[in-house]
Amino acid sequence: MKAAGTSAYTGGAKPMNKKHRGMRGRFSPPLPFRKLLTNQSGSSYFDLMVKTLVVITLMLTVISFLSVFTTYLNLNHICRRVVRVVELEGQVSDRANDVFYRLKQQTGLSPDMTVEDVEYCDGQKIQLRDTFTVTMTYSYSFTIFTPSFAPPVEIQIPMKVSISGMSEHYWKLTQ
């Protein structure tokens, strides 16, 4: 026999109040408001367009910044090659200048080169184990945007690469 006041649903527990339960849970919004939220015909198309434009803009920005790093790596490569030639030759010779001008043409850069912190012996020669520093400076023009009615908006980014080397050539000095 059943006890008085118990429910047959859960073995004695009272059933939940149905007016607080919607189709999707206890605290779901009322039915007419939910229909307004789900009636968004075509809105996902516009969301997709906006997201695609944002992603493309970010990708183009990243790609344009990569050109700055590529230019710096090219400048570093030129400087390393010139330092190596000066180390082997023991002087800033025509061969070092040829390597410098050839690499300038290959990369399309036009840096300024200076040789610093060096003690020359017997003219322009660097004695064995004497150190020197080759410094290259370049000003990279980074274009932000190019309007059709005005000149492009650019930022000048100064770049400087200094690499030290040590002469590997022994010069017999004349006295």
C-alpha positions in Angstrom: 0.0 0.0 0.0 1.0 3.5 -0.6 1.7 6.0 2.1 -0.2 9.2 2.0 1.5 12.1 0.4 4.1 10.1 -1.6 4.4 10.3 -5.3 4.5 7.4 -7.6 7.2 9.1 -9.9 10.3 8.7 -7.9 9.4 6.5 -5.0 8.4 9.3 -2.6 10.0 12.5 -4.1 7.8 15.2 -5.4 7.9 16.0 -9.1 9.8 19.1 -10.3 7.7 22.2 -11.0 7.2 22.1 -14.8 6.9 25.9 -15.3 10.6 26.4 -14.3 11.8 23.7 -16.8 12.1 24.6 -20.4 12.9 22.2 -23.3 16.7 22.6 -22.7 17.0 22.7 -19.0 15.8 24.4 -15.8 17.0 27.9 -16.5 16.4 28.1 -20.2 14.7 31.3 -21.5 11.0 31.2 -22.3 10.0 29.8 -25.6 9.1 33.0 -27.6 12.5 34.7 -26.6 14.4 31.5 -27.6 12.8 31.6 -31.1 14.0 35.1 -31.6 17.6 34.1 -30.7 17.6 31.1 -33.1 16.0 33.0 -36.0 19.3 34.3 -37.5 18.9 33.4 -41.1 22.1 34.6 -43.0 24.0 35.9 -40.0 26.5 33.0 -40.0 27.4 34.1 -43.6 28.3 37.6 -42.4 30.2 36.2 -39.4 32.3 34.0 -41.8 33.0 37.0 -44.0 34.2 39.2 -41.1 36.3 36.4 -39.6 37.9 35.7 -43.0 38.8 39.4 -43.5 40.4 39.5 -40.1 42.4 36.4 -40.7 43.6 37.7 -44.1 44.6 41.0 -42.7 46.6 39.4 -39.9 48.3 37.1 -42.3 49.3 40.0 -44.6 50.6 42.0 -41.6 52.8 39.1 -40.5 54.1 38.6 -44.0 55.0 42.3 -44.3 56.9 42.2 -41.0 58.9 39.1 -42.2 60.5 41.3 -44.9 62.2 43.3 -42.1 63.7 40.2 -40.6 64.8 38.9 -44.1 66.6 42.2 -44.8 68.4 42.0 -41.4 69.5 38.4 -42.1 70.8 39.4 -45.6 72.7 42.3 -44.0 74.2 39.9 -41.5 75.1 37.4 -44.2 76.9 40.1 -46.2 78.9 41.2 -43.2 79.9 37.6 -42.2 81.1 36.9 -45.7 83.2 40.1 -45.9 84.7 39.4 -42.4 85.7 35.9 -43.5 87.5 37.2 -46.6 89.3 39.9 -44.6 90.4 37.2 -42.1 91.8 35.0 -44.9 93.4 37.8 -46.8 94.8 39.7 -43.8 93.7 43.0 -45.3 90.7 44.8 -46.8 91.7 43.9 -50.3 90.1 44.1 -53.8 88.8 40.5 -53.2 86.9 41.7 -50.1 85.5 44.6 -52.0 84.4 42.4 -54.8 82.6 40.0 -52.5 80.9 43.0 -50.9 79.7 44.5 -54.2 78.6 41.1 -55.5 76.5 40.4 -52.4 75.0 43.9 -52.6 73.8 43.1 -56.1 72.5 39.7 -55.2 70.5 40.9 -52.2 69.5 44.3 -53.6 70.7 46.1 -50.5 73.1 49.0 -50.4 74.7 49.1 -46.9 77.6 51.2 -45.9 80.7 49.3 -44.7 83.4 50.4 -42.3 86.3 48.6 -40.8 87.0 49.6 -37.2 89.1 48.7 -34.2 92.0 47.6 -36.3 95.8 48.2 -36.1 97.3 48.2 -39.5 101.0 47.3 -40.1 103.0 48.1 -43.1 100.2 50.0 -45.0 96.7 48.4 -45.0 97.7 45.0 -43.7 96.4 43.3 -40.6 98.9 41.1 -38.8 98.2 37.5 -37.7 95.9 37.4 -34.6 95.1 41.1 -34.7 91.4 41.7 -34.4 89.1 44.0 -36.4 85.4 44.8 -36.6 83.4 45.2 -39.8 80.3 47.3 -39.3 77.5 47.6 -41.9 74.6 50.0 -41.6 71.4 50.2 -43.6 68.2 52.0 -43.4 65.2 49.8 -44.4 62.1 51.6 -45.7 59.0 49.8 -44.3 55.8 50.7 -46.2 52.8 50.8 -43.9 50.3 51.5 -46.7 50.1 53.1 -50.1 47.2 55.4 -50.8 46.2 56.0 -54.4 46.2 59.8 -54.1 49.4 60.4 -52.1 52.9 59.0 -51.6 53.3 55.9 -49.5 53.4 56.1 -45.7 56.8 54.6 -44.7 58.8 54.1 -41.6 62.6 54.1 -41.8 64.1 51.2 -39.7 67.8 51.6 -39.1 69.8 48.4 -39.1 73.4 47.9 -37.9 75.5 44.7 -37.9 78.9 44.6 -36.4 81.0 41.4 -36.6 84.5 41.0 -35.2 87.2 38.9 -36.8 90.8 38.0 -36.4 93.4 38.0 -39.1 94.7 34.5 -40.2 97.5 35.9 -42.4 101.1 36.4 -41.2 102.9 39.3 -42.8 106.6 39.3 -42.8 107.5 42.9 -41.9 110.3 44.7 -43.8 112.6 46.8 -41.6 
